Amino acid sequence: MNKNKNHFTYETSAGSKSGFFDIYQSRNGSIMLQLGYAFTRLSYKQIERLRLDVYILKDFDHDAYVQCYQNEI
């Protein structure tokens, strides 16, 4: 799976923090958010609220997506 890395930076009271992030579909069909070296599975509600267009993800598999989120839709 070839992932594109995107950069983020934000300010805190202790200075600025930066790193990379990515949104991709895992092999089981779930949509994943990677921040640095931390991985989080996004719920269907989170995908909707963030207005993510999952159809533009590289190698998006609609059938795997539906299978993964069928109980949340």
TORTORNU-486738 format. One line per field, with one value per residue (C-alpha): z, y, x; residue in one letter; residue number from 1. Coordinates in pm, 1 decimal, decimal comma. Last residue first. Example, Ala and Ser with C-alpha at 12.3 -4.5 7.8 and 13.67 -1.06 7.14 Angstrom:
2
c3 <- (714,0  780,0)
c2 <- (-106,0  -450,0)
c1 <- (1367,0  1230,0)
r <- (S  A)
k <- (2  1)
***
This chain:
73
c3 <- (828,8  1143,1  1115,7  748,6  813,4  735,0  466,6  301,2  293,3  165,9  -119,1  -201,8  -231,9  -253,9  -424,8  -360,3  -167,4  -392,4  -304,8  65,6  21,4  383,4  510,4  854,2  1010,0  768,7  825,3  1199,6  1191,3  1002,1  1268,7  1197,4  1292,4  1462,9  1402,9  1592,4  1438,0  1322,2  1294,8  1092,2  1027,8  904,3  699,9  748,9  454,0  608,8  403,0  548,0  369,6  394,4  567,9  632,6  877,7  928,3  1206,1  1377,7  1722,7  1808,3  2140,1  2503,2  2515,3  2197,7  1830,8  1541,8  1244,7  999,0  703,0  459,5  376,3  68,8  125,2  -111,2  0,0)
c2 <- (290,5  168,3  -206,8  -218,4  -29,5  -301,8  -479,3  -147,8  -43,2  -385,6  -360,3  -4,2  -85,0  236,6  176,2  535,8  728,3  936,5  738,7  809,0  1169,4  1273,5  1509,3  1524,8  1467,6  1181,2  1001,6  1055,9  909,3  601,2  549,6  627,0  367,4  539,7  487,9  653,6  676,7  1034,8  1089,6  806,4  815,1  490,3  410,6  50,3  -188,5  -488,7  -412,6  -63,2  242,0  558,5  893,1  1019,6  1243,8  1378,3  1565,5  1899,1  2048,8  2414,7  2565,4  2469,2  2652,1  2467,6  2564,6  2335,5  2185,4  1920,1  1745,5  1505,7  1165,3  978,5  607,0  325,7  0,0)
c1 <- (-2464,6  -2288,4  -2356,1  -2252,7  -1925,5  -1671,7  -1875,6  -1963,2  -1596,8  -1481,8  -1735,3  -1631,1  -1260,7  -1056,2  -720,3  -607,2  -870,0  -1096,8  -1411,0  -1357,9  -1468,9  -1430,9  -1697,2  -1532,1  -1873,7  -1949,5  -1617,8  -1655,7  -2007,6  -1880,9  -1618,0  -1254,5  -994,6  -703,1  -329,7  -44,0  305,7  271,9  -100,1  -256,9  -629,2  -780,8  -1089,7  -1197,2  -1217,8  -1037,6  -725,5  -699,7  -836,7  -630,0  -604,4  -251,3  -74,6  275,1  447,1  464,2  441,8  496,8  588,8  518,0  182,0  91,5  104,2  17,8  198,3  80,4  245,5  83,3  225,5  109,6  59,1  156,3  0,0)
r <- (I  E  N  Q  Y  C  Q  V  Y  A  D  H  D  F  D  K  L  I  Y  V  D  L  R  L  R  E  I  Q  K  Y  S  L  R  T  F  A  Y  G  L  Q  L  M  I  S  G  N  R  S  Q  Y  I  D  F  F  G  S  K  S  G  A  S  T  E  Y  T  F  H  N  K  N  K  N  M)
k <- (73  72  71  70  69  68  67  66  65  64  63  62  61  60  59  58  57  56  55  54  53  52  51  50  49  48  47  46  45  44  43  42  41  40  39  38  37  36  35  34  33  32  31  30  29  28  27  26  25  24  23  22  21  20  19  18  17  16  15  14  13  12  11  10  9  8  7  6  5  4  3  2  1)
***
